[in-house]
Amino acid sequence: MSRKIFVSAKEVADRAGVSRSAVSRTFTPGASVSEETRRRVTEAAEALGYHVNHLARGLMRNESGIVCLIVSELDTPYRASLIRALTGQLQSASKIAMLINTDRSDDSVDQALRQAISYRADASIILSGMPDRSITDLCLKSGQRLVLINRDEDRDGALMINLNDRDAARRSFIALLRAGCRNFAFANSEAMTPSLMAREEGFRAAGREHGLEVTVERFGSTTYQSGAVLAQRLLTRETRPDAIFCVNDLLACGLMDAARFQFNLAVPSELCVVGFDDIEQASWTSYNLTTFAQPVDRIAAEAVAWLDQATPAQTNSRRLEADLVWRGSVRGG
């Protein structure tokens, strides 16, 4: 005998011998209902396979609880850790995450977002510096609350969460200078998002403050493979760097492997390397990478807490610090 796909609250009420409103109170947190009524309703719901239609409830209150996560580079360790933190916080706040992948360059992102809006998504969190401003325009025009993470946009009605990337880059330069390094390089990708460029500009500015020129190389995306290519470019220069600040850890891992296995350089005695993100691989024995830890749990907590406010301020901005994590890829670390 097949079970009905949809079971109504009235059917539960009839089976339990209670009113329709008693069923509603049973499944409403904090509502008043006797223990006997709760037991009878719960048993009836279990027997019938009844589940509360939270989407319908939300739409009656003009809110669905759906939050879009607009993301690129889903397969990178840092992005995965941030998604994990955000989805955990959203679930704790009784919200549902809807993921939109922005890696494709066609109009699929716009279509996916419009579909999410048709489901009455309450908010969007943009985790990437890549999506066009038209995406944020569409979110705001649809009445969504909007959180922008590591994006260089000042938008009314949105929460902007950024890191103090320039200061982190300056601290990296000072750390390498104190380790005795004198030939500095910065390894970047061609993504050139605001956060990545802030690290590059901050590192170069610190070099100028100390009368030292920083060599900059950019290639591809922020991947392990790009790091290996950048190692080839930097370590074959006439003046070889003895210190390289990599724009992220994944790129740093590729660069370190190429430096050690293709150029036979010892890290850190011949080459000091600093990364950014503090992904799990950075702590592995084979890398032992000095890096900056992105405060992913705080980023997620700030984003969800702001979305959970009944009437958040029209415009908000948070600038968070990345902690320097000392390991063995820098002398004295």
Summary of the structure (lengths in Angstrom):
residues: 333
radius of gyration: 25.4
end to end distance: 67.6
largest distance: 86.4
contacts: 1110
relative contact order: 0.11
helix: 43%
strand: 17%
